[in-house]
Amino acid sequence: MTDDLSKALASTVRAAREERGLTLAALADISGVSRAMISKVEHGDAQPTAALLARLSGALGLTLSELIARAEGGAVQLARRDDQPVWTDPETGYVRRAVSPPGSTALELVEVELPPGAEVAYPAQTYRFINQQIWILSGHLRFVEGEQVHELDAGDCLQLGPPADSVFVNPTTAPCRYLVVLDKLTGPR
């Protein structure tokens, strides 16, 4: 992530928290992220992981794409590949490209490349405001949805069920590329 995006993301998290009238303590309670870590993120003193950003965005009623799009600025109608925000998780090397024009509709397309052996976990609250499908473009993905394990290969498409703790796992020695389709709901389910 560029320094400019890191700074913009820090101020975006703070602005979203303040828009909702939440204190650091309240956001910490809702998200399960410590007040100290939220403060570090808001001050740009920590580069957040995918899991941490997912917890914060879910607690703020935003998708991860919306949070990143807000940091990138403004809604547009066309998102050229070279202009699509790309974010790399500093912990796993997971690469996330926001394919959809930022802020255009409640529907979002996100392309992900999960490196070999990588694992990214998201809490159930991440899915409170969204319906989600995962379409495998190449490679193999093990998707753990609560107690259910889905083994997915190129061409497979999975509709997620009710919100559950989830883990994206690439158990192979090759990268896995997949498209996530997010449909934002108007309220929690």
QUIRA-V268134 format. One record per residue. N is the residue number from 0. RES is the residue in one letter. OMEGA is omega in whole degrees, 0 to 359 (NA if undefined). Layout:
N|RES|OMEGA ; N|RES|OMEGA
//
This chain:
0|M|180 ; 1|T|178 ; 2|D|179 ; 3|D|179 ; 4|L|178 ; 5|S|179 ; 6|K|180 ; 7|A|179 ; 8|L|178 ; 9|A|181 ; 10|S|179 ; 11|T|178 ; 12|V|180 ; 13|R|181 ; 14|A|180 ; 15|A|178 ; 16|R|181 ; 17|E|177 ; 18|E|182 ; 19|R|178 ; 20|G|182 ; 21|L|171 ; 22|T|174 ; 23|L|181 ; 24|A|180 ; 25|A|178 ; 26|L|177 ; 27|A|179 ; 28|D|183 ; 29|I|187 ; 30|S|185 ; 31|G|177 ; 32|V|183 ; 33|S|176 ; 34|R|181 ; 35|A|181 ; 36|M|178 ; 37|I|178 ; 38|S|178 ; 39|K|179 ; 40|V|182 ; 41|E|179 ; 42|H|180 ; 43|G|181 ; 44|D|179 ; 45|A|175 ; 46|Q|186 ; 47|P|176 ; 48|T|178 ; 49|A|182 ; 50|A|180 ; 51|L|178 ; 52|L|178 ; 53|A|178 ; 54|R|181 ; 55|L|182 ; 56|S|178 ; 57|G|179 ; 58|A|180 ; 59|L|179 ; 60|G|180 ; 61|L|169 ; 62|T|178 ; 63|L|178 ; 64|S|179 ; 65|E|180 ; 66|L|180 ; 67|I|179 ; 68|A|177 ; 69|R|179 ; 70|A|179 ; 71|E|178 ; 72|G|169 ; 73|G|177 ; 74|A|176 ; 75|V|182 ; 76|Q|183 ; 77|L|177 ; 78|A|177 ; 79|R|184 ; 80|R|182 ; 81|D|181 ; 82|D|181 ; 83|Q|180 ; 84|P|177 ; 85|V|180 ; 86|W|179 ; 87|T|178 ; 88|D|183 ; 89|P|183 ; 90|E|187 ; 91|T|185 ; 92|G|178 ; 93|Y|182 ; 94|V|185 ; 95|R|179 ; 96|R|176 ; 97|A|186 ; 98|V|183 ; 99|S|172 ; 100|P|184 ; 101|P|175 ; 102|G|186 ; 103|S|181 ; 104|T|177 ; 105|A|179 ; 106|L|180 ; 107|E|173 ; 108|L|181 ; 109|V|176 ; 110|E|182 ; 111|V|168 ; 112|E|181 ; 113|L|183 ; 114|P|177 ; 115|P|177 ; 116|G|183 ; 117|A|180 ; 118|E|179 ; 119|V|182 ; 120|A|176 ; 121|Y|177 ; 122|P|181 ; 123|A|184 ; 124|Q|178 ; 125|T|186 ; 126|Y|183 ; 127|R|187 ; 128|F|184 ; 129|I|163 ; 130|N|186 ; 131|Q|172 ; 132|Q|178 ; 133|I|179 ; 134|W|183 ; 135|I|179 ; 136|L|177 ; 137|S|179 ; 138|G|183 ; 139|H|177 ; 140|L|169 ; 141|R|180 ; 142|F|180 ; 143|V|183 ; 144|E|186 ; 145|G|180 ; 146|E|185 ; 147|Q|179 ; 148|V|179 ; 149|H|174 ; 150|E|188 ; 151|L|179 ; 152|D|182 ; 153|A|180 ; 154|G|179 ; 155|D|178 ; 156|C|183 ; 157|L|171 ; 158|Q|179 ; 159|L|178 ; 160|G|179 ; 161|P|182 ; 162|P|179 ; 163|A|172 ; 164|D|185 ; 165|S|178 ; 166|V|173 ; 167|F|184 ; 168|V|171 ; 169|N|184 ; 170|P|186 ; 171|T|178 ; 172|T|179 ; 173|A|177 ; 174|P|175 ; 175|C|177 ; 176|R|178 ; 177|Y|178 ; 178|L|176 ; 179|V|177 ; 180|V|182 ; 181|L|176 ; 182|D|185 ; 183|K|177 ; 184|L|181 ; 185|T|179 ; 186|G|181 ; 187|P|176 ; 188|R|NA
//
